[in-house]
Amino acid sequence: MTSQELLDLLSKSFGEKIQNETEFRGETSFTIAASDVHEIANFCRDELSFDYLLDITSIDNFGEDPRFEIVCHLYSMPHGVHLRLKLRVPEELGAVDTISDIWPTANWHEREAYDMMGIKFTGHPDLRRILMWDGYPFFPLRKDFPLEGLPSEMPDVAFTKVTPMEGGPFVTVPSTAGSKDREPRAHPPEL
Amino acid sequence: MPETRSTAYDSKIEGNVIFTRFDAALNWVRKNSLWPMPMGLACCAIELMAAAASRFDIARFGAEVMRFSPRQCDVMIVAGTVTYKMALAVKRIYEQMPEPKWVIAMGACASTGGMYRSYATLQGIDQLIPVDVYISGCPPRPEALLAGLMKLQEKISRERSFRNQKPELAEKFEEAFG
């Protein structure tokens, strides 16, 4: 089956639940409501042979509504077709249904989304932080979290301090500016 | 002609006896047999491994015995980015090393946090443990590590080891011999 046939099947089964269908370089994305994810993901795997979950990413559209977005990148091994499910996740929504029972690889991806963005998943077998330590009080990839970090302290486990930026943040674009401008901390003005 | 005096009390060992300060002998022994604790945390560890391999051969400076137990180490080479999650583990390993011990901060990240000015990265391992030698570079080449090691050897050779290690005994000696 081609990707168009697969997508026609999907729209026929779910109709209005599938919105904002876009295609870019042969890969299709569409938006669904967070509450429909389990049903649609199940259909994608069982009926449309999307047997491989490539990745789950989360986006913070700070200041917009809904604030968060979760993107599931699916791939069909038999048909060689990419598909993206975009979930709208409003901030006031408590949690999103887990899809780790459909694709086990979602387990760690969802833990990462929880760790970095603070999005909870209902039905997840082991929803702990994966990169930061248990007890770290912030969600660092949220837009309202400062790049230099916030101080935290967990005795005997870990601590964080605010990073000195001194003219930063620093960007890695090619520039004719000297190192004094690109890396102010390397040349403190008093020296 | 200046008068020559025999320093040996027994002609059999004449020429086999040298006089030196105790510190100098002790430091000479220590600096030429530094057993590193390879605290490899990022890409600097690859250069650390290269420094240990045949082309650069850290064994020429007596530091080839990489021990993965801190209890057998003299010098901790912090090679790489120290995240806050790893920071207290590095400190703990440092504390498990027996005295005397030294620390080399290898590369920009271990020295200052390097390019990682972020919530996740400790801005220099010297915020937690005392560092003897900093090596610049991202990552430093093995030559730079060897140069840093030689700097550390220089530093060790200037130490007042006996006084640092046995202060009471050193005081007694000073009283007795002026």
Interface residues (C-beta under 8 A of the other chain):
Chain A: L131 M132 W133 F138 P140 F145 P146 L147 E148 G149 L150 D156 V157 A158 F159 T160 K161 T163 P164 M165 G168 P169 F170 R185
Chain B: Y84 K85 A87 L88 T112 G113 M115 R117 S118 Y119 A120 T121 L122 Q123 Q127
